[in-house]
């Protein structure tokens, strides 16, 4: 359900600026991300055939 915000609620909202890109450039933190998507489908080509499918999605993240 969508709720409309009042002026008072909007006044209570705050933002925070991110550091400049130059500051982030020399940061030694990094992360490796591996993602895998695979899917298999079988369909028997005959009268009253049925199709079966399986899908798998994996994501691995390591941060140093």
Predicted model as a PDB file, atoms N, CA, C, CB and O in Angstrom, pLDDT in the B-factor column:
MODEL        1                                                                  
ATOM      1  N   UNK A   1       0.839  -1.170   0.000  1.00 63.00           N  
ATOM      2  CA  UNK A   1       0.000   0.000   0.000  1.00 63.00           C  
ATOM      3  C   UNK A   1       0.888   1.239   0.000  1.00 63.00           C  
ATOM      4  CB  UNK A   1      -0.956  -0.005   1.211  1.00 63.00           C  
ATOM      5  O   UNK A   1       1.851   1.306   0.764  1.00 63.00           O  
ATOM      6  N   UNK A   2       0.585   2.196  -0.826  1.00 69.00           N  
ATOM      7  CA  UNK A   2       1.367   3.410  -0.967  1.00 69.00           C  
ATOM      8  C   UNK A   2       0.876   4.459   0.037  1.00 69.00           C  
ATOM      9  CB  UNK A   2       1.280   3.950  -2.415  1.00 69.00           C  
ATOM     10  O   UNK A   2      -0.318   4.750   0.101  1.00 69.00           O  
ATOM     11  N   UNK A   3       1.802   5.024   0.820  1.00 78.00           N  
ATOM     12  CA  UNK A   3       1.447   6.026   1.818  1.00 78.00           C  
ATOM     13  C   UNK A   3       2.039   7.360   1.412  1.00 78.00           C  
ATOM     14  CB  UNK A   3       1.939   5.614   3.227  1.00 78.00           C  
ATOM     15  O   UNK A   3       3.225   7.446   1.093  1.00 78.00           O  
ATOM     16  N   UNK A   4       1.230   8.391   1.422  1.00 82.00           N  
ATOM     17  CA  UNK A   4       1.733   9.724   1.122  1.00 82.00           C  
ATOM     18  C   UNK A   4       2.395  10.319   2.355  1.00 82.00           C  
ATOM     19  CB  UNK A   4       0.599  10.637   0.626  1.00 82.00           C  
ATOM     20  O   UNK A   4       1.923  10.137   3.478  1.00 82.00           O  
ATOM     21  N   UNK A   5       3.493  11.031   2.134  1.00 78.00           N  
ATOM     22  CA  UNK A   5       4.212  11.676   3.239  1.00 78.00           C  
ATOM     23  C   UNK A   5       3.696  13.089   3.458  1.00 78.00           C  
ATOM     24  CB  UNK A   5       5.727  11.703   2.962  1.00 78.00           C  
ATOM     25  O   UNK A   5       3.359  13.804   2.514  1.00 78.00           O  
ATOM     26  N   UNK A   6       3.643  13.468   4.720  1.00 82.00           N  
ATOM     27  CA  UNK A   6       3.231  14.832   5.036  1.00 82.00           C  
ATOM     28  C   UNK A   6       4.460  15.742   4.998  1.00 82.00           C  
ATOM     29  CB  UNK A   6       2.530  14.897   6.431  1.00 82.00           C  
ATOM     30  O   UNK A   6       5.591  15.259   4.937  1.00 82.00           O  
ATOM     31  N   UNK A   7       4.240  17.036   5.034  1.00 84.00           N  
ATOM     32  CA  UNK A   7       5.343  18.015   5.044  1.00 84.00           C  
ATOM     33  C   UNK A   7       6.210  17.822   6.285  1.00 84.00           C  
ATOM     34  CB  UNK A   7       4.791  19.467   4.996  1.00 84.00           C  
ATOM     35  O   UNK A   7       7.430  17.965   6.208  1.00 84.00           O  
ATOM     36  N   UNK A   8       5.613  17.507   7.405  1.00 84.00           N  
ATOM     37  CA  UNK A   8       6.373  17.294   8.646  1.00 84.00           C  
ATOM     38  C   UNK A   8       7.269  16.070   8.512  1.00 84.00           C  
ATOM     39  CB  UNK A   8       5.417  17.126   9.855  1.00 84.00           C  
ATOM     40  O   UNK A   8       8.423  16.100   8.940  1.00 84.00           O  
ATOM     41  N   UNK A   9       6.755  14.996   7.923  1.00 84.00           N  
ATOM     42  CA  UNK A   9       7.573  13.799   7.717  1.00 84.00           C  
ATOM     43  C   UNK A   9       8.714  14.072   6.748  1.00 84.00           C  
ATOM     44  CB  UNK A   9       6.713  12.647   7.199  1.00 84.00           C  
ATOM     45  O   UNK A   9       9.822  13.571   6.938  1.00 84.00           O  
ATOM     46  N   UNK A  10       8.454  14.856   5.716  1.00 80.00           N  
ATOM     47  CA  UNK A  10       9.518  15.210   4.773  1.00 80.00           C  
ATOM     48  C   UNK A  10      10.582  16.073   5.434  1.00 80.00           C  
ATOM     49  CB  UNK A  10       8.937  15.938   3.563  1.00 80.00           C  
ATOM     50  O   UNK A  10      11.766  15.925   5.132  1.00 80.00           O  
ATOM     51  N   UNK A  11      10.189  16.961   6.320  1.00 83.00           N  
ATOM     52  CA  UNK A  11      11.161  17.797   7.040  1.00 83.00           C  
ATOM     53  C   UNK A  11      12.057  16.966   7.944  1.00 83.00           C  
ATOM     54  CB  UNK A  11      10.439  18.857   7.867  1.00 83.00           C  
ATOM     55  O   UNK A  11      13.189  17.365   8.214  1.00 83.00           O  
ATOM     56  N   UNK A  12      11.581  15.824   8.419  1.00 83.00           N  
ATOM     57  CA  UNK A  12      12.374  14.967   9.299  1.00 83.00           C  
ATOM     58  C   UNK A  12      13.396  14.131   8.545  1.00 83.00           C  
ATOM     59  CB  UNK A  12      11.466  14.060  10.082  1.00 83.00           C  
ATOM     60  O   UNK A  12      14.295  13.567   9.167  1.00 83.00           O  
ATOM     61  N   UNK A  13      13.286  14.035   7.219  1.00 84.00           N  
ATOM     62  CA  UNK A  13      14.225  13.242   6.427  1.00 84.00           C  
ATOM     63  C   UNK A  13      15.587  13.925   6.377  1.00 84.00           C  
ATOM     64  CB  UNK A  13      13.684  13.024   5.001  1.00 84.00           C  
ATOM     65  O   UNK A  13      15.676  15.152   6.313  1.00 84.00           O  
ATOM     66  N   UNK A  14      16.660  13.110   6.408  1.00 84.00           N  
ATOM     67  CA  UNK A  14      18.025  13.628   6.360  1.00 84.00           C  
ATOM     68  C   UNK A  14      18.811  12.895   5.281  1.00 84.00           C  
ATOM     69  CB  UNK A  14      18.723  13.483   7.736  1.00 84.00           C  
ATOM     70  O   UNK A  14      18.512  11.744   4.961  1.00 84.00           O  
ATOM     71  N   UNK A  15      19.796  13.552   4.732  1.00 84.00           N  
ATOM     72  CA  UNK A  15      20.682  12.924   3.757  1.00 84.00           C  
ATOM     73  C   UNK A  15      22.114  13.030   4.245  1.00 84.00           C  
ATOM     74  CB  UNK A  15      20.530  13.575   2.359  1.00 84.00           C  
ATOM     75  O   UNK A  15      22.429  13.868   5.090  1.00 84.00           O  
ATOM     76  N   UNK A  16      22.977  12.184   3.713  1.00 84.00           N  
ATOM     77  CA  UNK A  16      24.393  12.226   4.045  1.00 84.00           C  
ATOM     78  C   UNK A  16      25.173  12.104   2.739  1.00 84.00           C  
ATOM     79  CB  UNK A  16      24.785  11.088   5.060  1.00 84.00           C  
ATOM     80  O   UNK A  16      24.943  11.181   1.958  1.00 84.00           O  
ATOM     81  N   UNK A  17      26.081  13.021   2.509  1.00 82.00           N  
ATOM     82  CA  UNK A  17      26.872  13.006   1.282  1.00 82.00           C  
ATOM     83  C   UNK A  17      28.000  11.992   1.401  1.00 82.00           C  
ATOM     84  CB  UNK A  17      27.438  14.407   0.978  1.00 82.00           C  
ATOM     85  O   UNK A  17      28.584  11.823   2.471  1.00 82.00           O  
ATOM     86  N   UNK A  18      28.302  11.318   0.295  1.00 75.00           N  
ATOM     87  CA  UNK A  18      29.422  10.396   0.244  1.00 75.00           C  
ATOM     88  C   UNK A  18      30.712  11.176   0.028  1.00 75.00           C  
ATOM     89  CB  UNK A  18      29.221   9.347  -0.870  1.00 75.00           C  
ATOM     90  O   UNK A  18      30.682  12.283  -0.510  1.00 75.00           O  
ATOM     91  N   UNK A  19      31.861  10.606   0.446  1.00 70.00           N  
ATOM     92  CA  UNK A  19      33.129  11.286   0.181  1.00 70.00           C  
ATOM     93  C   UNK A  19      33.394  11.392  -1.316  1.00 70.00           C  
ATOM     94  CB  UNK A  19      34.284  10.550   0.867  1.00 70.00           C  
ATOM     95  O   UNK A  19      32.827  10.645  -2.114  1.00 70.00           O  
ATOM     96  N   UNK A  20      34.248  12.315  -1.680  1.00 66.00           N  
ATOM     97  CA  UNK A  20      34.592  12.496  -3.084  1.00 66.00           C  
ATOM     98  C   UNK A  20      35.265  11.234  -3.621  1.00 66.00           C  
ATOM     99  CB  UNK A  20      35.512  13.725  -3.268  1.00 66.00           C  
ATOM    100  O   UNK A  20      35.818  10.448  -2.852  1.00 66.00           O  
ATOM    101  N   UNK A  21      35.218  11.043  -4.925  1.00 63.00           N  
ATOM    102  CA  UNK A  21      35.824   9.858  -5.543  1.00 63.00           C  
ATOM    103  C   UNK A  21      37.327   9.784  -5.284  1.00 63.00           C  
ATOM    104  CB  UNK A  21      35.560   9.857  -7.047  1.00 63.00           C  
ATOM    105  O   UNK A  21      37.885   8.693  -5.173  1.00 63.00           O  
ATOM    106  N   UNK A  22      37.977  10.931  -5.188  1.00 62.00           N  
ATOM    107  CA  UNK A  22      39.411  10.929  -4.930  1.00 62.00           C  
ATOM    108  C   UNK A  22      39.713  10.292  -3.579  1.00 62.00           C  
ATOM    109  CB  UNK A  22      39.969  12.355  -4.982  1.00 62.00           C  
ATOM    110  O   UNK A  22      40.730   9.617  -3.427  1.00 62.00           O  
ATOM    111  N   UNK A  23      38.843  10.499  -2.605  1.00 56.00           N  
ATOM    112  CA  UNK A  23      39.026   9.904  -1.290  1.00 56.00           C  
ATOM    113  C   UNK A  23      38.845   8.396  -1.360  1.00 56.00           C  
ATOM    114  CB  UNK A  23      38.047  10.514  -0.280  1.00 56.00           C  
ATOM    115  O   UNK A  23      39.589   7.658  -0.713  1.00 56.00           O  
ATOM    116  N   UNK A  24      37.887   7.928  -2.122  1.00 54.00           N  
ATOM    117  CA  UNK A  24      37.626   6.504  -2.237  1.00 54.00           C  
ATOM    118  C   UNK A  24      38.668   5.782  -3.086  1.00 54.00           C  
ATOM    119  CB  UNK A  24      36.258   6.284  -2.817  1.00 54.00           C  
ATOM    120  O   UNK A  24      38.822   4.566  -2.969  1.00 54.00           O  
ATOM    121  N   UNK A  25      39.382   6.512  -3.936  1.00 58.00           N  
ATOM    122  CA  UNK A  25      40.325   5.894  -4.867  1.00 58.00           C  
ATOM    123  C   UNK A  25      41.450   5.168  -4.144  1.00 58.00           C  
ATOM    124  CB  UNK A  25      40.906   6.943  -5.794  1.00 58.00           C  
ATOM    125  O   UNK A  25      41.864   4.097  -4.589  1.00 58.00           O  
ATOM    126  N   UNK A  26      41.956   5.712  -3.049  1.00 59.00           N  
ATOM    127  CA  UNK A  26      43.107   5.133  -2.360  1.00 59.00           C  
ATOM    128  C   UNK A  26      42.702   4.180  -1.240  1.00 59.00           C  
ATOM    129  CB  UNK A  26      43.974   6.233  -1.799  1.00 59.00           C  
ATOM    130  O   UNK A  26      43.547   3.773  -0.443  1.00 59.00           O  
ATOM    131  N   UNK A  27      41.440   3.825  -1.171  1.00 58.00           N  
ATOM    132  CA  UNK A  27      40.967   2.884  -0.167  1.00 58.00           C  
ATOM    133  C   UNK A  27      41.416   1.481  -0.568  1.00 58.00           C  
ATOM    134  CB  UNK A  27      39.415   2.956  -0.011  1.00 58.00           C  
ATOM    135  O   UNK A  27      41.230   1.079  -1.717  1.00 58.00           O  
ATOM    136  N   UNK A  28      42.000   0.738   0.360  1.00 66.00           N  
ATOM    137  CA  UNK A  28      42.528  -0.594   0.059  1.00 66.00           C  
ATOM    138  C   UNK A  28      41.499  -1.701   0.221  1.00 66.00           C  
ATOM    139  CB  UNK A  28      43.706  -0.883   0.939  1.00 66.00           C  
ATOM    140  O   UNK A  28      41.844  -2.875   0.086  1.00 66.00           O  
ATOM    141  N   UNK A  29      40.262  -1.370   0.504  1.00 66.00           N  
ATOM    142  CA  UNK A  29      39.222  -2.393   0.620  1.00 66.00           C  
ATOM    143  C   UNK A  29      38.793  -2.838  -0.769  1.00 66.00           C  
ATOM    144  CB  UNK A  29      38.004  -1.862   1.423  1.00 66.00           C  
ATOM    145  O   UNK A  29      38.630  -2.011  -1.667  1.00 66.00           O  
ATOM    146  N   UNK A  30      38.610  -4.138  -0.950  1.00 72.00           N  
ATOM    147  CA  UNK A  30      38.133  -4.661  -2.214  1.00 72.00           C  
ATOM    148  C   UNK A  30      37.330  -5.921  -1.944  1.00 72.00           C  
ATOM    149  CB  UNK A  30      39.309  -4.945  -3.184  1.00 72.00           C  
ATOM    150  O   UNK A  30      37.454  -6.540  -0.886  1.00 72.00           O  
ATOM    151  N   UNK A  31      36.525  -6.283  -2.891  1.00 77.00           N  
ATOM    152  CA  UNK A  31      35.686  -7.464  -2.750  1.00 77.00           C  
ATOM    153  C   UNK A  31      35.690  -8.248  -4.054  1.00 77.00           C  
ATOM    154  CB  UNK A  31      34.245  -7.074  -2.350  1.00 77.00           C  
ATOM    155  O   UNK A  31      35.631  -7.679  -5.144  1.00 77.00           O  
ATOM    156  N   UNK A  32      35.761  -9.558  -3.915  1.00 85.00           N  
ATOM    157  CA  UNK A  32      35.612 -10.455  -5.063  1.00 85.00           C  
ATOM    158  C   UNK A  32      34.161 -10.921  -5.106  1.00 85.00           C  
ATOM    159  CB  UNK A  32      36.601 -11.680  -4.973  1.00 85.00           C  
ATOM    160  O   UNK A  32      33.598 -11.321  -4.087  1.00 85.00           O  
ATOM    161  N   UNK A  33      33.569 -10.867  -6.278  1.00 86.00           N  
ATOM    162  CA  UNK A  33      32.186 -11.308  -6.444  1.00 86.00           C  
ATOM    163  C   UNK A  33      32.143 -12.321  -7.571  1.00 86.00           C  
ATOM    164  CB  UNK A  33      31.230 -10.107  -6.734  1.00 86.00           C  
ATOM    165  O   UNK A  33      32.586 -12.045  -8.686  1.00 86.00           O  
ATOM    166  N   UNK A  34      31.606 -13.501  -7.274  1.00 89.00           N  
ATOM    167  CA  UNK A  34      31.401 -14.526  -8.281  1.00 89.00           C  
ATOM    168  C   UNK A  34      29.916 -14.812  -8.345  1.00 89.00           C  
ATOM    169  CB  UNK A  34      32.218 -15.818  -7.965  1.00 89.00           C  
ATOM    170  O   UNK A  34      29.264 -14.977  -7.313  1.00 89.00           O  
ATOM    171  N   UNK A  35      29.384 -14.872  -9.538  1.00 91.00           N  
ATOM    172  CA  UNK A  35      27.965 -15.169  -9.705  1.00 91.00           C  
ATOM    173  C   UNK A  35      27.803 -16.263 -10.743  1.00 91.00           C  
ATOM    174  CB  UNK A  35      27.173 -13.903 -10.115  1.00 91.00           C  
ATOM    175  O   UNK A  35      28.545 -16.333 -11.723  1.00 91.00           O  
ATOM    176  N   UNK A  36      26.828 -17.104 -10.509  1.00 91.00           N  
ATOM    177  CA  UNK A  36      26.567 -18.211 -11.424  1.00 91.00           C  
ATOM    178  C   UNK A  36      25.063 -18.367 -11.603  1.00 91.00           C  
ATOM    179  CB  UNK A  36      27.199 -19.531 -10.901  1.00 91.00           C  
ATOM    180  O   UNK A  36      24.313 -18.420 -10.628  1.00 91.00           O  
ATOM    181  N   UNK A  37      24.635 -18.440 -12.845  1.00 90.00           N  
ATOM    182  CA  UNK A  37      23.245 -18.713 -13.180  1.00 90.00           C  
ATOM    183  C   UNK A  37      23.217 -19.929 -14.091  1.00 90.00           C  
ATOM    184  CB  UNK A  37      22.563 -17.478 -13.857  1.00 90.00           C  
ATOM    185  O   UNK A  37      23.931 -19.979 -15.093  1.00 90.00           O  
ATOM    186  N   UNK A  38      22.398 -20.901 -13.745  1.00 91.00           N  
ATOM    187  CA  UNK A  38      22.284 -22.069 -14.613  1.00 91.00           C  
ATOM    188  C   UNK A  38      20.842 -22.550 -14.633  1.00 91.00           C  
ATOM    189  CB  UNK A  38      23.228 -23.201 -14.146  1.00 91.00           C  
ATOM    190  O   UNK A  38      20.101 -22.385 -13.664  1.00 91.00           O  
ATOM    191  N   UNK A  39      20.464 -23.143 -15.748  1.00 88.00           N  
ATOM    192  CA  UNK A  39      19.097 -23.624 -15.909  1.00 88.00           C  
ATOM    193  C   UNK A  39      19.109 -24.851 -16.801  1.00 88.00           C  
ATOM    194  CB  UNK A  39      18.180 -22.522 -16.500  1.00 88.00           C  
ATOM    195  O   UNK A  39      19.883 -24.942 -17.754  1.00 88.00           O  
ATOM    196  N   UNK A  40      18.242 -25.785 -16.476  1.00 86.00           N  
ATOM    197  CA  UNK A  40      18.095 -26.996 -17.266  1.00 86.00           C  
ATOM    198  C   UNK A  40      16.606 -27.210 -17.515  1.00 86.00           C  
ATOM    199  CB  UNK A  40      18.740 -28.233 -16.548  1.00 86.00           C  
ATOM    200  O   UNK A  40      15.799 -27.086 -16.594  1.00 86.00           O  
ATOM    201  N   UNK A  41      16.243 -27.527 -18.739  1.00 81.00           N  
ATOM    202  CA  UNK A  41      14.837 -27.787 -19.068  1.00 81.00           C  
ATOM    203  C   UNK A  41      14.739 -29.074 -19.880  1.00 81.00           C  
ATOM    204  CB  UNK A  41      14.214 -26.593 -19.855  1.00 81.00           C  
ATOM    205  O   UNK A  41      15.558 -29.328 -20.763  1.00 81.00           O  
ATOM    206  N   UNK A  42      13.737 -29.872 -19.573  1.00 78.00           N  
ATOM    207  CA  UNK A  42      13.473 -31.113 -20.296  1.00 78.00           C  
ATOM    208  C   UNK A  42      12.043 -31.090 -20.806  1.00 78.00           C  
ATOM    209  CB  UNK A  42      13.718 -32.354 -19.393  1.00 78.00           C  
ATOM    210  O   UNK A  42      11.121 -30.721 -20.079  1.00 78.00           O  
ATOM    211  N   UNK A  43      11.866 -31.483 -22.043  1.00 75.00           N  
ATOM    212  CA  UNK A  43      10.531 -31.567 -22.612  1.00 75.00           C  
ATOM    213  C   UNK A  43      10.488 -32.798 -23.515  1.00 75.00           C  
ATOM    214  CB  UNK A  43      10.160 -30.261 -23.403  1.00 75.00           C  
ATOM    215  O   UNK A  43      11.294 -32.931 -24.436  1.00 75.00           O  
ATOM    216  N   UNK A  44       9.566 -33.673 -23.250  1.00 68.00           N  
ATOM    217  CA  UNK A  44       9.408 -34.866 -24.070  1.00 68.00           C  
ATOM    218  C   UNK A  44       8.461 -34.519 -25.204  1.00 68.00           C  
ATOM    219  CB  UNK A  44       8.877 -36.078 -23.231  1.00 68.00           C  
ATOM    220  O   UNK A  44       7.329 -34.101 -24.961  1.00 68.00           O  
ATOM    221  N   UNK A  45       8.910 -34.688 -26.437  1.00 70.00           N  
ATOM    222  CA  UNK A  45       8.131 -34.273 -27.605  1.00 70.00           C  
ATOM    223  C   UNK A  45       7.130 -35.352 -27.979  1.00 70.00           C  
ATOM    224  CB  UNK A  45       9.053 -33.965 -28.798  1.00 70.00           C  
ATOM    225  O   UNK A  45       7.310 -36.062 -28.969  1.00 70.00           O  
ATOM    226  N   UNK A  46       6.101 -35.469 -27.202  1.00 67.00           N  
ATOM    227  CA  UNK A  46       5.040 -36.424 -27.506  1.00 67.00           C  
ATOM    228  C   UNK A  46       3.707 -35.856 -27.035  1.00 67.00           C  
ATOM    229  CB  UNK A  46       5.319 -37.801 -26.842  1.00 67.00           C  
ATOM    230  O   UNK A  46       3.658 -34.850 -26.328  1.00 67.00           O  
ATOM    231  N   UNK A  47       2.649 -36.507 -27.432  1.00 73.00           N  
ATOM    232  CA  UNK A  47       1.308 -36.076 -27.044  1.00 73.00           C  
ATOM    233  C   UNK A  47       1.169 -36.144 -25.526  1.00 73.00           C  
ATOM    234  CB  UNK A  47       0.225 -36.949 -27.733  1.00 73.00           C  
ATOM    235  O   UNK A  47       1.610 -37.114 -24.910  1.00 73.00           O  
ATOM    236  N   UNK A  48       0.569 -35.141 -24.924  1.00 75.00           N  
ATOM    237  CA  UNK A  48       0.426 -35.005 -23.465  1.00 75.00           C  
ATOM    238  C   UNK A  48       1.783 -34.910 -22.769  1.00 75.00           C  
ATOM    239  CB  UNK A  48      -0.362 -36.191 -22.897  1.00 75.00           C  
ATOM    240  O   UNK A  48       1.927 -35.359 -21.631  1.00 75.00           O  
ATOM    241  N   UNK A  49       2.762 -34.339 -23.432  1.00 73.00           N  
ATOM    242  CA  UNK A  49       4.076 -34.217 -22.808  1.00 73.00           C  
ATOM    243  C   UNK A  49       4.054 -33.107 -21.761  1.00 73.00           C  
ATOM    244  CB  UNK A  49       5.164 -33.940 -23.871  1.00 73.00           C  
ATOM    245  O   UNK A  49       3.188 -32.232 -21.776  1.00 73.00           O  
ATOM    246  N   UNK A  50       4.995 -33.162 -20.882  1.00 76.00           N  
ATOM    247  CA  UNK A  50       5.116 -32.123 -19.859  1.00 76.00           C  
ATOM    248  C   UNK A  50       6.549 -31.606 -19.862  1.00 76.00           C  
ATOM    249  CB  UNK A  50       4.720 -32.667 -18.444  1.00 76.00           C  
ATOM    250  O   UNK A  50       7.486 -32.327 -20.203  1.00 76.00           O  
ATOM    251  N   UNK A  51       6.695 -30.375 -19.485  1.00 77.00           N  
ATOM    252  CA  UNK A  51       8.023 -29.756 -19.438  1.00 77.00           C  
ATOM    253  C   UNK A  51       8.422 -29.555 -17.987  1.00 77.00           C  
ATOM    254  CB  UNK A  51       8.043 -28.402 -20.206  1.00 77.00           C  
ATOM    255  O   UNK A  51       7.608 -29.150 -17.158  1.00 77.00           O  
ATOM    256  N   UNK A  52       9.665 -29.837 -17.693  1.00 79.00           N  
ATOM    257  CA  UNK A  52      10.204 -29.650 -16.351  1.00 79.00           C  
ATOM    258  C   UNK A  52      11.442 -28.781 -16.466  1.00 79.00           C  
ATOM    259  CB  UNK A  52      10.532 -31.019 -15.665  1.00 79.00           C  
ATOM    260  O   UNK A  52      12.258 -28.947 -17.373  1.00 79.00           O  
ATOM    261  N   UNK A  53      11.568 -27.854 -15.533  1.00 83.00           N  
ATOM    262  CA  UNK A  53      12.712 -26.945 -15.579  1.00 83.00           C  
ATOM    263  C   UNK A  53      13.205 -26.702 -14.163  1.00 83.00           C  
ATOM    264  CB  UNK A  53      12.340 -25.603 -16.272  1.00 83.00           C  
ATOM    265  O   UNK A  53      12.422 -26.692 -13.212  1.00 83.00           O  
ATOM    266  N   UNK A  54      14.498 -26.508 -14.035  1.00 87.00           N  
ATOM    267  CA  UNK A  54      15.106 -26.176 -12.742  1.00 87.00           C  
ATOM    268  C   UNK A  54      16.120 -25.066 -12.979  1.00 87.00           C  
ATOM    269  CB  UNK A  54      15.786 -27.437 -12.076  1.00 87.00           C  
ATOM    270  O   UNK A  54      16.847 -25.078 -13.973  1.00 87.00           O  
ATOM    271  N   UNK A  55      16.162 -24.121 -12.073  1.00 88.00           N  
ATOM    272  CA  UNK A  55      17.108 -23.010 -12.190  1.00 88.00           C  
ATOM    273  C   UNK A  55      17.825 -22.825 -10.866  1.00 88.00           C  
ATOM    274  CB  UNK A  55      16.388 -21.700 -12.610  1.00 88.00           C  
ATOM    275  O   UNK A  55      17.253 -23.052  -9.800  1.00 88.00           O  
ATOM    276  N   UNK A  56      19.069 -22.415 -10.943  1.00 89.00           N  
ATOM    277  CA  UNK A  56      19.891 -22.204  -9.754  1.00 89.00           C  
ATOM    278  C   UNK A  56      20.670 -20.916  -9.933  1.00 89.00           C  
ATOM    279  CB  UNK A  56      20.852 -23.407  -9.504  1.00 89.00           C  
ATOM    280  O   UNK A  56      21.245 -20.664 -10.992  1.00 89.00           O  
ATOM    281  N   UNK A  57      20.683 -20.110  -8.895  1.00 89.00           N  
ATOM    282  CA  UNK A  57      21.467 -18.882  -8.921  1.00 89.00           C  
ATOM    283  C   UNK A  57      22.290 -18.825  -7.647  1.00 89.00           C  
ATOM    284  CB  UNK A  57      20.556 -17.620  -9.062  1.00 89.00           C  
ATOM    285  O   UNK A  57      21.767 -19.039  -6.553  1.00 89.00           O  
ATOM    286  N   UNK A  58      23.581 -18.535  -7.789  1.00 91.00           N  
ATOM    287  CA  UNK A  58      24.471 -18.457  -6.632  1.00 91.00           C  
ATOM    288  C   UNK A  58      25.326 -17.207  -6.756  1.00 91.00           C  
ATOM    289  CB  UNK A  58      25.362 -19.729  -6.517  1.00 91.00           C  
ATOM    290  O   UNK A  58      25.743 -16.825  -7.850  1.00 91.00           O  
ATOM    291  N   UNK A  59      25.579 -16.579  -5.614  1.00 89.00           N  
ATOM    292  CA  UNK A  59      26.470 -15.422  -5.570  1.00 89.00           C  
ATOM    293  C   UNK A  59      27.396 -15.602  -4.371  1.00 89.00           C  
ATOM    294  CB  UNK A  59      25.662 -14.069  -5.475  1.00 89.00           C  
ATOM    295  O   UNK A  59      26.939 -15.821  -3.249  1.00 89.00           O  
ATOM    296  N   UNK A  60      28.702 -15.507  -4.620  1.00 87.00           N  
ATOM    297  CA  UNK A  60      29.708 -15.589  -3.564  1.00 87.00           C  
ATOM    298  C   UNK A  60      30.433 -14.250  -3.484  1.00 87.00           C  
ATOM    299  CB  UNK A  60      30.716 -16.758  -3.828  1.00 87.00           C  
ATOM    300  O   UNK A  60      30.825 -13.683  -4.504  1.00 87.00           O  
ATOM    301  N   UNK A  61      30.606 -13.753  -2.268  1.00 84.00           N  
ATOM    302  CA  UNK A  61      31.297 -12.474  -2.064  1.00 84.00           C  
ATOM    303  C   UNK A  61      32.339 -12.670  -0.973  1.00 84.00           C  
ATOM    304  CB  UNK A  61      30.289 -11.325  -1.681  1.00 84.00           C  
ATOM    305  O   UNK A  61      32.032 -13.197   0.097  1.00 84.00           O  
ATOM    306  N   UNK A  62      33.569 -12.248  -1.241  1.00 83.00           N  
ATOM    307  CA  UNK A  62      34.604 -12.209  -0.204  1.00 83.00           C  
ATOM    308  C   UNK A  62      35.197 -10.816  -0.187  1.00 83.00           C  
ATOM    309  CB  UNK A  62      35.713 -13.288  -0.451  1.00 83.00           C  
ATOM    310  O   UNK A  62      35.577 -10.287  -1.232  1.00 83.00           O  
ATOM    311  N   UNK A  63      35.276 -10.230   0.971  1.00 71.00           N  
ATOM    312  CA  UNK A  63      35.770  -8.846   1.088  1.00 71.00           C  
ATOM    313  C   UNK A  63      37.023  -8.827   1.947  1.00 71.00           C  
ATOM    314  CB  UNK A  63      34.682  -7.908   1.695  1.00 71.00           C  
ATOM    315  O   UNK A  63      37.102  -9.479   2.988  1.00 71.00           O  
ATOM    316  N   UNK A  64      38.000  -8.057   1.475  1.00 65.00           N  
ATOM    317  CA  UNK A  64      39.278  -7.940   2.185  1.00 65.00           C  
ATOM    318  C   UNK A  64      39.536  -6.490   2.534  1.00 65.00           C  
ATOM    319  CB  UNK A  64      40.440  -8.504   1.337  1.00 65.00           C  
ATOM    320  O   UNK A  64      40.562  -6.173   3.136  1.00 65.00           O  
TER     321      UNK A  64                                                      
ENDMDL                                                                          
END                                                                             
